[in-house]
């Protein structure tokens, strides 16, 4: 064997040449590279709204205007002979939250009043109420202002019946109450209120209130004094203490 044959034999042993009709092994075939999909992002992604940074309770602690509407049911107890009344009706409250601890509020009440001896009429009041917020729910208030009673009529007997009064007269007490009362006096209150926050703009709750009122009742006889031609009236002071329960919705 010549040197040329030996060289060709060694080359064939190192790199075998595939022959016709013989399949090339799989390991010797070229495998295409795997293509990896690259995600595509928009240049301007959709906006995302940020979560609230403050809770609703924290919003209600902030200073600002407050307004409320409520329904009142209560009882007015007469002292020293003054008549007693059952009360029901609306109340309006409004004011300013000064800081986390204090508010300055005011309220107006117009309550339908009914009592013994067919008494019926209106009890009204307006007060200014500094309010202390003891907790996020509980507030305590003390108020002072005016209050009045307007009676439409009753079947109480006239305390001056059988007496001839030629001038106006003021009774020393209310042991024999006037047949009707129309007057205004000083009023005060103490209130404890529990509010539940419903959202950033509204809250609701109940209030327990204690009231006091000193009313200067006037009963016009419809008769004029003969000398001065001024109306003859009868006056009497009616003291009252009472309590009420109020359901209120408040907005900020």
Protein Blocks (a to p, Z undefined) as FASTA:
>chain_A
ZZklmmmmmmmmmmccddehiacdfklpccdddddddddddfbdcddddddfbdfklmmm
pgcddddddddddddddehhiacdddddddddddddfblmbccdddddddddddehhiac
ddddddddddddfblmbccdddddddddddfbdcbdcfkgoiacfbdcddfblkbgcfbd
cdddddddddddddddfbfkbccddddddddddddddddehiacfklopacddddddddd
ddddddddddZZ
